[in-house]
Amino acid sequence: MKICILTQPLKFNYGGILQAYALQKVLKDMGHNVLTLNYDSTFKLTKKTIIKRIIAKLLWGKRISLLGRIAFPELNKHLRRFISENIDYSELLYAPLKYEHIDKFKFDAFIVGSDQVWRKAYSPHLPTFFLDFLEKNQNVKKIAYSASFGTSEFEVPSSELNQYIRWTQEFNNISVREKDAIKIIRDDLKSNAELVLDPTMLLTPSDYLELIDSDKSRNLIDKDIPKNQCMGYVLDINKNKKSLFDNISKKLGLTGNILSIQQFPPKDFNLDSCIQPPITQWLQMIKNSSFVVTDSFHGTVFSIIFNTPFAVVSNNERGASRFNTLLETFNLKDRMISPDDANATEKILNSKIDWNNVNTILKQCRETSKCFLKSALK
């Protein structure tokens, strides 16, 4: 079967790129011909954007550049290499997507997912991710795999809801990544959905080790990543999170190594300090660390996959719902801490993870999730 994957733009995010890679690999391993759409919105530097960035700089002290990472492709060179080597993708297509843009591919099925594809603030032209461009084409399968709203509410005006209900009901099969999404699908969009794993968890640690070893053999990443360190992978760094990380590292007697991706070049324009490490090096850092502190969903996911002890710092702005479901699934809710909790460090260090139980659940959920895909594509 010839399958099209429609997901978030392949840009700067480790987790977003790896979930796109994982879903494509799983489908290829099932024997399908798969292509991921290289889909994005056009970049427009509007007055509104400039004003927002000025406010962010003046009021919150954020480091802001008018063009950000877009103006400096060197910062993302390792991520772009990974994408080009490991993901089959189309030419760049801009929103809004029209069927005539992709008619030449003659796809048999379209899969929307994963990541926060159904979150309006993140998705280029949200109707595209509800396959509005296929409204008059009933000869293809329409599937959502591990789609996420990111939040506990569907962020569209009530005046548009009936359109989304119609598009949702045209899907043949729907699966989502968090429990709140099942409620949104049922109550707001009048359809049904199943709960499945994020695509990254459909692969095993050995799948990721193959990627790491391949880059090691080509001298593309460091071969020796320390194993006695506390790794911090923090998307939204602030003083409280930094203090929490330092405290945990100190209590564990570990060297701290915190990675926080800078979205804009530093004031001294030392671009080398902003270049994102290769994806495989990021994976290796999580695997080799003695402990991980993260506010990232996929930072949490890969800590689980590699059985690395971890703490999740609550990050409500990026969507708490998906964290809650992930941790509940593996009986790990006690790994969530708040940087404002004075007792957070003691709580997390006194809490042990039953990795045998975690791995048993992961194996069961992996099989169930793959069964969803196989059944949807029959």
HUJOTA-V459682 format. One record per pair of residues at least 6 apart in sequence whose ideal C-beta (glycine too) atoms are under 7 Angstrom apart, sorted by the first residue. I is the first residue (numbers start at 1). J is the second residue. Records with the same first field share a line. If there is no record, write none. Layout:
BEGIN
I = J  J
END
This chain:
BEGIN
1 = 32  108  109  377
2 = 33  106  107  108
3 = 27  32  33  34  107  108  109  111
4 = 35  37  102  105  107  110
5 = 20  23  24  34  36  37  111
6 = 37  39  110  112  129
7 = 20  36  113  114  115  117
8 = 16  115  116  117  122  123
9 = 39  40  124
10 = 17  20  38  83  87  89
12 = 69  76  79  261
14 = 279  282  298
15 = 296  297  298
16 = 115
17 = 79  82  83  279
18 = 200  279  298
19 = 114  115  198  199  200
20 = 36  87
21 = 86  87
22 = 199  200  202  203
23 = 113  114  145  199
24 = 34  36  87  88
25 = 203
26 = 199  202  370  373
27 = 34
28 = 34
30 = 374
34 = 88
35 = 88  89  90  105
36 = 87  88  89
37 = 90  93
38 = 89  90  91  92  93
39 = 93  95  97  124
40 = 92  94  95  124
41 = 94  95  124  125
42 = 94
43 = 70
45 = 66
50 = 66
53 = 64  66
56 = 62  64
57 = 64
63 = 264  266
64 = 264
65 = 264  265
68 = 263  264
69 = 75  76  263
72 = 265  271
74 = 271  275
75 = 271  274  275  276
76 = 276
77 = 275
78 = 276  277  278  279
79 = 276  279
82 = 278  279
93 = 101
95 = 124  125  128
96 = 125  128
97 = 128  133
98 = 133
99 = 133  134  137
107 = 140
108 = 140  141
109 = 140  141  143  377
110 = 131  134  140  142  143
111 = 143  145
112 = 129  131  144  147
113 = 144  145  146  147
114 = 145  146  147  148  177  198  199
115 = 148
116 = 122  148  149  150  319
117 = 123  129  147  148
118 = 129  147  148  149
119 = 149  150  151  155
120 = 126  155  156
121 = 155
122 = 150
123 = 129
130 = 164  167  168
131 = 142  167
132 = 167
134 = 140  142
141 = 172  377
142 = 170  171  172
143 = 171  172  173  376
144 = 171  174  175
145 = 175  196  373
146 = 175  176  177  196  197  198  199
147 = 176  177
148 = 176  177  178  181  322
149 = 181  184
150 = 319  321  322
151 = 319  321
152 = 180  321
154 = 184  188
156 = 164
161 = 188
164 = 189
165 = 189  190
168 = 185  189  191
169 = 190  191
172 = 376
173 = 376
174 = 185  191  192  193
175 = 193  194  196  372
176 = 182  185  193  195
177 = 198  322  325
178 = 321  322  325
179 = 195  325
180 = 321
181 = 193
182 = 193  195
185 = 191  192  193
186 = 192
194 = 372
196 = 369  372
197 = 365  366  369
198 = 301
200 = 298  301
201 = 301  305  362  366
202 = 366  369  370
205 = 305  306
208 = 283
211 = 280
212 = 280  283  284
215 = 221  278  280
216 = 223
220 = 278
221 = 278  280  281  284
222 = 281
225 = 284  285  288
226 = 255  288
227 = 288  290
228 = 254  255  290
229 = 254  255  257  289  290
230 = 248  249  252  254  256  289  290  291  293
231 = 257  285  286  289  292
232 = 245  256  257  258  259  293
233 = 259  292  294  296  299
234 = 241  258  260  294  295
235 = 295  296  315  318
236 = 295  315  317
237 = 260
240 = 339  340
241 = 295  313  339
244 = 313  339  344
245 = 256  258  293
246 = 256
247 = 345
248 = 291  293  311  345  348
249 = 256
251 = 345  349
252 = 290  291
254 = 290  291
261 = 276
262 = 274
265 = 271  274
266 = 273  274
283 = 302
286 = 292  302  303  306  308
287 = 306  308
289 = 308
291 = 309  310
292 = 299  303  308  310
293 = 311  313
294 = 300  310  312  313
295 = 313  315
297 = 322  323
300 = 310  312  323  326
301 = 326
303 = 310
304 = 330  358
307 = 355
309 = 353
310 = 335
311 = 335  337  348
312 = 323  327  335  336
313 = 337  339
314 = 320  336  338
323 = 336
327 = 333  335  336
329 = 361  365
330 = 358  361
331 = 357
332 = 353
334 = 351
335 = 348
337 = 344  347  348
338 = 344
END
